[in-house]
Amino acid sequence: MNEPIVKSSISSLQKLRMSRGLTQQQVAKAMGVTQPKVSQMETRQRRLEFATLVRYVAAMGGVLSVSAVFPDRLYVLQLTDLLES
């Protein structure tokens, strides 16, 4: 099930995209969405689900990972499996 992510995570999306040298149009095309939808994600006007964030990062050629931190161990989870849903 797709859970909404915390809004504070959304604020860095534009910086991330720009650091990769990509336009909103390029990311939108790779995601199969419109440029206005990418803009809405980046400006917090659109609720962003975790699976959408995985697709956003994948559209830029990356793989989103999440760390689960325990006192005795760190697990890094690759989230490419969410692209199938």
A tleap script that builds the chain and sets N, CA, C and O, in Angstrom:
source leaprc.protein.ff14SB
mol = sequence {
  NMET ASN GLU PRO ILE VAL LYS SER SER ILE
  SER SER LEU GLN LYS LEU ARG MET SER ARG
  GLY LEU THR GLN GLN GLN VAL ALA LYS ALA
  MET GLY VAL THR GLN PRO LYS VAL SER GLN
  MET GLU THR ARG GLN ARG ARG LEU GLU PHE
  ALA THR LEU VAL ARG TYR VAL ALA ALA MET
  GLY GLY VAL LEU SER VAL SER ALA VAL PHE
  PRO ASP ARG LEU TYR VAL LEU GLN LEU THR
  ASP LEU LEU GLU CSER
}
set mol.1.N position { 0.833 -1.177 0.000 }
set mol.1.CA position { 0.000 0.000 0.000 }
set mol.1.C position { 0.879 1.242 0.000 }
set mol.1.O position { 1.890 1.283 0.702 }
set mol.2.N position { 0.517 2.230 -0.759 }
set mol.2.CA position { 1.297 3.449 -0.861 }
set mol.2.C position { 0.959 4.392 0.275 }
set mol.2.O position { -0.188 4.809 0.431 }
set mol.3.N position { 1.962 4.724 1.062 }
set mol.3.CA position { 1.792 5.637 2.178 }
set mol.3.C position { 2.281 7.020 1.758 }
set mol.3.O position { 3.315 7.134 1.100 }
set mol.4.N position { 1.549 8.076 2.131 }
set mol.4.CA position { 2.060 9.418 1.855 }
set mol.4.C position { 3.349 9.639 2.642 }
set mol.4.O position { 3.483 9.149 3.764 }
set mol.5.N position { 4.295 10.372 2.064 }
set mol.5.CA position { 5.518 10.643 2.787 }
set mol.5.C position { 5.410 11.975 3.510 }
set mol.5.O position { 4.528 12.780 3.210 }
set mol.6.N position { 6.283 12.202 4.436 }
set mol.6.CA position { 6.282 13.431 5.208 }
set mol.6.C position { 6.600 14.601 4.284 }
set mol.6.O position { 7.492 14.505 3.441 }
set mol.7.N position { 5.882 15.691 4.440 }
set mol.7.CA position { 6.046 16.820 3.541 }
set mol.7.C position { 7.448 17.401 3.533 }
set mol.7.O position { 7.884 17.924 2.507 }
set mol.8.N position { 8.165 17.326 4.643 }
set mol.8.CA position { 9.504 17.902 4.675 }
set mol.8.C position { 10.429 17.226 3.669 }
set mol.8.O position { 11.410 17.831 3.235 }
set mol.9.N position { 10.137 15.989 3.292 }
set mol.9.CA position { 10.954 15.292 2.302 }
set mol.9.C position { 10.775 15.886 0.912 }
set mol.9.O position { 11.665 15.766 0.070 }
set mol.10.N position { 9.662 16.510 0.667 }
set mol.10.CA position { 9.354 17.020 -0.660 }
set mol.10.C position { 10.179 18.266 -0.991 }
set mol.10.O position { 10.472 18.506 -2.162 }
set mol.11.N position { 10.554 19.048 -0.007 }
set mol.11.CA position { 11.210 20.326 -0.248 }
set mol.11.C position { 12.517 20.210 -1.025 }
set mol.11.O position { 12.919 21.175 -1.674 }
set mol.12.N position { 13.173 19.098 -0.984 }
set mol.12.CA position { 14.454 18.950 -1.672 }
set mol.12.C position { 14.338 18.353 -3.073 }
set mol.12.O position { 15.354 18.142 -3.735 }
set mol.13.N position { 13.143 18.083 -3.526 }
set mol.13.CA position { 12.997 17.454 -4.850 }
set mol.13.C position { 13.528 18.335 -5.970 }
set mol.13.O position { 14.228 17.854 -6.860 }
set mol.14.N position { 13.204 19.607 -5.932 }
set mol.14.CA position { 13.666 20.495 -6.994 }
set mol.14.C position { 15.193 20.577 -7.001 }
set mol.14.O position { 15.809 20.554 -8.067 }
set mol.15.N position { 15.805 20.673 -5.825 }
set mol.15.CA position { 17.271 20.709 -5.745 }
set mol.15.C position { 17.876 19.433 -6.318 }
set mol.15.O position { 18.874 19.476 -7.038 }
set mol.16.N position { 17.270 18.314 -5.995 }
set mol.16.CA position { 17.749 17.030 -6.496 }
set mol.16.C position { 17.703 16.994 -8.019 }
set mol.16.O position { 18.684 16.628 -8.667 }
set mol.17.N position { 16.559 17.374 -8.586 }
set mol.17.CA position { 16.400 17.370 -10.051 }
set mol.17.C position { 17.399 18.303 -10.712 }
set mol.17.O position { 18.032 17.945 -11.706 }
set mol.18.N position { 17.539 19.500 -10.157 }
set mol.18.CA position { 18.446 20.481 -10.745 }
set mol.18.C position { 19.908 20.018 -10.646 }
set mol.18.O position { 20.706 20.287 -11.543 }
set mol.19.N position { 20.250 19.330 -9.568 }
set mol.19.CA position { 21.621 18.832 -9.424 }
set mol.19.C position { 21.945 17.774 -10.473 }
set mol.19.O position { 23.110 17.545 -10.797 }
set mol.20.N position { 20.913 17.137 -10.999 }
set mol.20.CA position { 21.093 16.134 -12.057 }
set mol.20.C position { 21.060 16.773 -13.442 }
set mol.20.O position { 21.249 16.085 -14.446 }
set mol.21.N position { 20.820 18.094 -13.504 }
set mol.21.CA position { 20.810 18.806 -14.778 }
set mol.21.C position { 19.590 18.513 -15.623 }
set mol.21.O position { 19.653 18.560 -16.851 }
set mol.22.N position { 18.471 18.209 -14.964 }
set mol.22.CA position { 17.245 17.846 -15.687 }
set mol.22.C position { 16.164 18.906 -15.513 }
set mol.22.O position { 16.107 19.602 -14.499 }
set mol.23.N position { 15.315 19.009 -16.522 }
set mol.23.CA position { 14.164 19.896 -16.446 }
set mol.23.C position { 12.954 19.124 -15.925 }
set mol.23.O position { 12.940 17.893 -15.916 }
set mol.24.N position { 11.961 19.858 -15.500 }
set mol.24.CA position { 10.709 19.207 -15.077 }
set mol.24.C position { 10.113 18.428 -16.248 }
set mol.24.O position { 9.564 17.343 -16.058 }
set mol.25.N position { 10.216 18.968 -17.434 }
set mol.25.CA position { 9.673 18.296 -18.623 }
set mol.25.C position { 10.353 16.950 -18.854 }
set mol.25.O position { 9.683 15.970 -19.180 }
set mol.26.N position { 11.667 16.892 -18.692 }
set mol.26.CA position { 12.397 15.637 -18.887 }
set mol.26.C position { 12.000 14.596 -17.848 }
set mol.26.O position { 11.807 13.424 -18.173 }
set mol.27.N position { 11.879 15.026 -16.607 }
set mol.27.CA position { 11.477 14.097 -15.544 }
set mol.27.C position { 10.048 13.630 -15.782 }
set mol.27.O position { 9.742 12.448 -15.633 }
set mol.28.N position { 9.176 14.560 -16.154 }
set mol.28.CA position { 7.777 14.206 -16.410 }
set mol.28.C position { 7.670 13.159 -17.519 }
set mol.28.O position { 6.921 12.191 -17.394 }
set mol.29.N position { 8.415 13.356 -18.591 }
set mol.29.CA position { 8.376 12.403 -19.708 }
set mol.29.C position { 8.839 11.026 -19.253 }
set mol.29.O position { 8.224 10.017 -19.598 }
set mol.30.N position { 9.917 10.979 -18.484 }
set mol.30.CA position { 10.432 9.694 -18.001 }
set mol.30.C position { 9.465 9.020 -17.029 }
set mol.30.O position { 9.424 7.793 -16.940 }
set mol.31.N position { 8.687 9.823 -16.300 }
set mol.31.CA position { 7.712 9.267 -15.352 }
set mol.31.C position { 6.389 8.919 -16.022 }
set mol.31.O position { 5.598 8.151 -15.475 }
set mol.32.N position { 6.146 9.477 -17.199 }
set mol.32.CA position { 4.864 9.259 -17.868 }
set mol.32.C position { 3.765 10.138 -17.306 }
set mol.32.O position { 2.595 9.757 -17.297 }
set mol.33.N position { 4.151 11.329 -16.832 }
set mol.33.CA position { 3.177 12.289 -16.305 }
set mol.33.C position { 3.402 13.620 -17.003 }
set mol.33.O position { 4.307 13.745 -17.829 }
set mol.34.N position { 2.590 14.609 -16.678 }
set mol.34.CA position { 2.751 15.930 -17.269 }
set mol.34.C position { 3.729 16.773 -16.451 }
set mol.34.O position { 3.965 16.511 -15.272 }
set mol.35.N position { 4.288 17.787 -17.103 }
set mol.35.CA position { 5.201 18.706 -16.408 }
set mol.35.C position { 4.513 19.403 -15.236 }
set mol.35.O position { 5.134 19.557 -14.184 }
set mol.36.N position { 3.242 19.835 -15.373 }
set mol.36.CA position { 2.596 20.456 -14.218 }
set mol.36.C position { 2.512 19.526 -12.993 }
set mol.36.O position { 2.571 20.000 -11.859 }
set mol.37.N position { 2.376 18.226 -13.212 }
set mol.37.CA position { 2.344 17.304 -12.067 }
set mol.37.C position { 3.690 17.264 -11.353 }
set mol.37.O position { 3.741 17.203 -10.125 }
set mol.38.N position { 4.777 17.300 -12.117 }
set mol.38.CA position { 6.103 17.341 -11.499 }
set mol.38.C position { 6.261 18.644 -10.719 }
set mol.38.O position { 6.778 18.642 -9.602 }
set mol.39.N position { 5.823 19.741 -11.299 }
set mol.39.CA position { 5.882 21.028 -10.613 }
set mol.39.C position { 5.094 20.995 -9.306 }
set mol.39.O position { 5.558 21.500 -8.284 }
set mol.40.N position { 3.913 20.404 -9.342 }
set mol.40.CA position { 3.078 20.303 -8.138 }
set mol.40.C position { 3.758 19.468 -7.062 }
set mol.40.O position { 3.666 19.791 -5.877 }
set mol.41.N position { 4.437 18.401 -7.461 }
set mol.41.CA position { 5.163 17.580 -6.489 }
set mol.41.C position { 6.276 18.397 -5.842 }
set mol.41.O position { 6.461 18.363 -4.625 }
set mol.42.N position { 7.004 19.121 -6.663 }
set mol.42.CA position { 8.154 19.870 -6.159 }
set mol.42.C position { 7.760 21.066 -5.299 }
set mol.42.O position { 8.537 21.494 -4.446 }
set mol.43.N position { 6.579 21.603 -5.511 }
set mol.43.CA position { 6.149 22.785 -4.753 }
set mol.43.C position { 5.108 22.441 -3.694 }
set mol.43.O position { 4.449 23.323 -3.144 }
set mol.44.N position { 4.973 21.162 -3.421 }
set mol.44.CA position { 4.085 20.666 -2.355 }
set mol.44.C position { 2.605 20.941 -2.623 }
set mol.44.O position { 1.806 20.969 -1.687 }
set mol.45.N position { 2.240 21.142 -3.861 }
set mol.45.CA position { 0.841 21.352 -4.202 }
set mol.45.C position { 0.130 20.034 -4.481 }
set mol.45.O position { -1.089 19.998 -4.653 }
set mol.46.N position { 0.885 18.977 -4.523 }
set mol.46.CA position { 0.335 17.654 -4.829 }
set mol.46.C position { 0.828 16.692 -3.761 }
set mol.46.O position { 2.011 16.679 -3.421 }
set mol.47.N position { -0.084 15.889 -3.238 }
set mol.47.CA position { 0.289 14.889 -2.241 }
set mol.47.C position { 1.173 13.835 -2.894 }
set mol.47.O position { 0.814 13.251 -3.917 }
set mol.48.N position { 2.312 13.605 -2.299 }
set mol.48.CA position { 3.290 12.692 -2.886 }
set mol.48.C position { 3.285 11.375 -2.133 }
set mol.48.O position { 3.516 11.333 -0.925 }
set mol.49.N position { 3.020 10.302 -2.860 }
set mol.49.CA position { 3.072 8.971 -2.267 }
set mol.49.C position { 4.480 8.411 -2.425 }
set mol.49.O position { 5.233 8.820 -3.310 }
set mol.50.N position { 4.813 7.491 -1.572 }
set mol.50.CA position { 6.151 6.916 -1.558 }
set mol.50.C position { 6.506 6.297 -2.908 }
set mol.50.O position { 7.619 6.486 -3.397 }
set mol.51.N position { 5.588 5.571 -3.506 }
set mol.51.CA position { 5.854 4.941 -4.807 }
set mol.51.C position { 6.117 5.989 -5.883 }
set mol.51.O position { 6.893 5.743 -6.807 }
set mol.52.N position { 5.487 7.150 -5.775 }
set mol.52.CA position { 5.724 8.228 -6.724 }
set mol.52.C position { 7.136 8.776 -6.553 }
set mol.52.O position { 7.802 9.103 -7.536 }
set mol.53.N position { 7.588 8.875 -5.318 }
set mol.53.CA position { 8.952 9.325 -5.062 }
set mol.53.C position { 9.967 8.336 -5.642 }
set mol.53.O position { 10.997 8.745 -6.178 }
set mol.54.N position { 9.681 7.053 -5.536 }
set mol.54.CA position { 10.548 6.032 -6.132 }
set mol.54.C position { 10.624 6.243 -7.643 }
set mol.54.O position { 11.707 6.177 -8.224 }
set mol.55.N position { 9.482 6.495 -8.281 }
set mol.55.CA position { 9.450 6.722 -9.729 }
set mol.55.C position { 10.162 8.016 -10.111 }
set mol.55.O position { 10.834 8.072 -11.141 }
set mol.56.N position { 10.021 9.057 -9.288 }
set mol.56.CA position { 10.673 10.343 -9.528 }
set mol.56.C position { 12.188 10.157 -9.558 }
set mol.56.O position { 12.858 10.636 -10.473 }
set mol.57.N position { 12.718 9.468 -8.569 }
set mol.57.CA position { 14.163 9.221 -8.504 }
set mol.57.C position { 14.598 8.333 -9.671 }
set mol.57.O position { 15.644 8.574 -10.275 }
set mol.58.N position { 13.813 7.320 -9.988 }
set mol.58.CA position { 14.142 6.425 -11.101 }
set mol.58.C position { 14.148 7.184 -12.430 }
set mol.58.O position { 14.951 6.879 -13.312 }
set mol.59.N position { 13.268 8.158 -12.577 }
set mol.59.CA position { 13.207 8.959 -13.802 }
set mol.59.C position { 14.498 9.742 -14.016 }
set mol.59.O position { 14.818 10.125 -15.141 }
set mol.60.N position { 15.231 9.977 -12.946 }
set mol.60.CA position { 16.503 10.690 -13.037 }
set mol.60.C position { 17.681 9.724 -13.089 }
set mol.60.O position { 18.836 10.150 -13.072 }
set mol.61.N position { 17.393 8.430 -13.154 }
set mol.61.CA position { 18.444 7.426 -13.260 }
set mol.61.C position { 18.937 6.892 -11.926 }
set mol.61.O position { 19.951 6.196 -11.872 }
set mol.62.N position { 18.230 7.213 -10.852 }
set mol.62.CA position { 18.657 6.774 -9.528 }
set mol.62.C position { 17.775 5.680 -8.958 }
set mol.62.O position { 16.769 5.292 -9.552 }
set mol.63.N position { 18.172 5.197 -7.806 }
set mol.63.CA position { 17.415 4.200 -7.061 }
set mol.63.C position { 17.226 4.743 -5.658 }
set mol.63.O position { 18.201 5.063 -4.977 }
set mol.64.N position { 15.992 4.848 -5.224 }
set mol.64.CA position { 15.709 5.323 -3.878 }
set mol.64.C position { 15.966 4.194 -2.890 }
set mol.64.O position { 15.578 3.049 -3.121 }
set mol.65.N position { 16.617 4.528 -1.803 }
set mol.65.CA position { 16.830 3.534 -0.750 }
set mol.65.C position { 16.436 4.150 0.580 }
set mol.65.O position { 16.455 5.368 0.757 }
set mol.66.N position { 16.081 3.281 1.501 }
set mol.66.CA position { 15.683 3.690 2.840 }
set mol.66.C position { 16.550 2.935 3.824 }
set mol.66.O position { 16.824 1.749 3.642 }
set mol.67.N position { 16.976 3.619 4.856 }
set mol.67.CA position { 17.775 2.971 5.888 }
set mol.67.C position { 16.903 2.653 7.095 }
set mol.67.O position { 16.129 3.491 7.557 }
set mol.68.N position { 17.039 1.450 7.591 }
set mol.68.CA position { 16.415 1.052 8.858 }
set mol.68.C position { 17.556 0.928 9.856 }
set mol.68.O position { 18.416 0.058 9.725 }
set mol.69.N position { 17.556 1.800 10.850 }
set mol.69.CA position { 18.668 1.872 11.789 }
set mol.69.C position { 18.275 1.238 13.114 }
set mol.69.O position { 17.269 1.606 13.720 }
set mol.70.N position { 19.073 0.290 13.551 }
set mol.70.CA position { 18.892 -0.387 14.827 }
set mol.70.C position { 20.166 -0.192 15.648 }
set mol.70.O position { 21.215 0.115 15.083 }
set mol.71.N position { 20.097 -0.361 16.952 }
set mol.71.CA position { 21.301 -0.178 17.771 }
set mol.71.C position { 22.480 -1.041 17.329 }
set mol.71.O position { 23.634 -0.631 17.455 }
set mol.72.N position { 22.196 -2.222 16.816 }
set mol.72.CA position { 23.273 -3.128 16.449 }
set mol.72.C position { 23.500 -3.294 14.950 }
set mol.72.O position { 24.429 -3.991 14.541 }
set mol.73.N position { 22.659 -2.657 14.119 }
set mol.73.CA position { 22.788 -2.900 12.682 }
set mol.73.C position { 22.061 -1.845 11.856 }
set mol.73.O position { 21.083 -1.247 12.304 }
set mol.74.N position { 22.552 -1.634 10.658 }
set mol.74.CA position { 21.927 -0.745 9.690 }
set mol.74.C position { 21.528 -1.564 8.472 }
set mol.74.O position { 22.344 -2.296 7.912 }
set mol.75.N position { 20.276 -1.439 8.067 }
set mol.75.CA position { 19.795 -2.104 6.859 }
set mol.75.C position { 19.478 -1.020 5.827 }
set mol.75.O position { 18.811 -0.033 6.137 }
set mol.76.N position { 19.959 -1.213 4.609 }
set mol.76.CA position { 19.641 -0.306 3.515 }
set mol.76.C position { 18.751 -1.068 2.551 }
set mol.76.O position { 19.150 -2.097 2.004 }
set mol.77.N position { 17.558 -0.564 2.347 }
set mol.77.CA position { 16.575 -1.224 1.496 }
set mol.77.C position { 16.487 -0.511 0.156 }
set mol.77.O position { 16.264 0.699 0.115 }
set mol.78.N position { 16.658 -1.234 -0.929 }
set mol.78.CA position { 16.472 -0.689 -2.265 }
set mol.78.C position { 14.987 -0.799 -2.603 }
set mol.78.O position { 14.379 -1.845 -2.372 }
set mol.79.N position { 14.408 0.244 -3.137 }
set mol.79.CA position { 12.955 0.281 -3.307 }
set mol.79.C position { 12.504 0.162 -4.763 }
set mol.79.O position { 11.420 0.633 -5.109 }
set mol.80.N position { 13.297 -0.445 -5.600 }
set mol.80.CA position { 12.915 -0.578 -7.002 }
set mol.80.C position { 11.691 -1.456 -7.192 }
set mol.80.O position { 11.003 -1.334 -8.205 }
set mol.81.N position { 11.406 -2.332 -6.250 }
set mol.81.CA position { 10.237 -3.201 -6.375 }
set mol.81.C position { 8.938 -2.398 -6.387 }
set mol.81.O position { 7.932 -2.887 -6.900 }
set mol.82.N position { 8.926 -1.203 -5.850 }
set mol.82.CA position { 7.723 -0.363 -5.865 }
set mol.82.C position { 7.398 0.154 -7.257 }
set mol.82.O position { 6.285 0.623 -7.494 }
set mol.83.N position { 8.346 0.079 -8.179 }
set mol.83.CA position { 8.093 0.532 -9.545 }
set mol.83.C position { 7.087 -0.369 -10.249 }
set mol.83.O position { 6.433 0.058 -11.200 }
set mol.84.N position { 6.960 -1.580 -9.800 }
set mol.84.CA position { 6.040 -2.545 -10.419 }
set mol.84.C position { 4.599 -2.298 -10.022 }
set mol.84.O position { 3.690 -2.752 -10.717 }
set mol.85.N position { 4.360 -1.585 -8.914 }
set mol.85.CA position { 2.975 -1.404 -8.444 }
set mol.85.C position { 2.277 -0.266 -9.125 }
set mol.85.O position { 1.112 0.006 -8.834 }
savepdb mol mol.pdb
quit
